[in-house]
Amino acid sequence: MILSETEIRFENAGTVLKTGLSAISNGDTVIDMKNVRRADSSAVAVVLDWIRSAQKSGQPLHVINRPGSFDKLVRLYGLSGIVRID
């Protein structure tokens, strides 16, 4: 699934979360953030929820084309082992 949002922030995090959870429940294993230019800490929380959901379903989840701001937050919070940022 390709996210259409250009930002993931507190204001739209709930909608983005639901979109991703729906895609995961439909069998998507890749979420592409290529359109996302900015992300705050709520984006990290959203992705962690997606990962949990995919794990419960026994699926891998790959979040690709993440914005640099997202990867910086993942490193800052020490979550590189959970949210792979190769």
MONOR-V810017 format. One record per residue. RES is the residue in one letter. SS is DSSP state (hx for helix, st for strand, lp for the rest). OMEGA is omega in degrees with one decimal (* if undefined). Layout:
res	ss	omega
RES	SS	OMEGA
RES	SS	OMEGA
This chain:
res	ss	omega
M	lp	176.1
I	st	177.2
L	lp	179.8
S	lp	-177.3
E	lp	175.6
T	lp	176.4
E	st	169.4
I	st	-177.3
R	lp	-178.9
F	lp	-174.5
E	lp	-178.3
N	lp	-175.7
A	hx	-179.7
G	hx	179.0
T	hx	179.2
V	hx	177.9
L	hx	-178.8
K	hx	179.4
T	hx	179.7
G	hx	179.4
L	hx	176.9
S	hx	178.8
A	hx	179.8
I	hx	179.7
S	hx	176.2
N	lp	174.3
G	lp	176.6
D	lp	178.1
T	lp	178.0
V	st	172.5
I	st	-175.6
D	st	-179.0
M	lp	-173.0
K	lp	179.3
N	lp	-176.2
V	lp	-179.8
R	lp	-179.9
R	st	178.3
A	st	174.8
D	lp	-174.9
S	hx	177.9
S	hx	176.8
A	hx	177.4
V	hx	178.0
A	hx	178.6
V	hx	-178.7
V	hx	176.7
L	hx	176.3
D	hx	177.3
W	hx	179.9
I	hx	178.4
R	hx	-179.7
S	hx	179.2
A	hx	179.0
Q	hx	178.3
K	hx	178.9
S	lp	-179.5
G	lp	-178.9
Q	lp	168.9
P	lp	174.9
L	lp	177.9
H	st	176.5
V	st	-172.3
I	st	177.8
N	lp	-179.5
R	lp	175.5
P	lp	180.0
G	hx	-180.0
S	hx	178.1
F	hx	-178.8
D	hx	177.6
K	hx	178.8
L	hx	178.8
V	hx	178.1
R	hx	-178.9
L	hx	-178.0
Y	lp	178.5
G	lp	-176.2
L	lp	-177.2
S	lp	178.2
G	lp	-179.5
I	lp	178.0
V	lp	-175.8
R	lp	179.4
I	lp	-176.3
D	lp	*
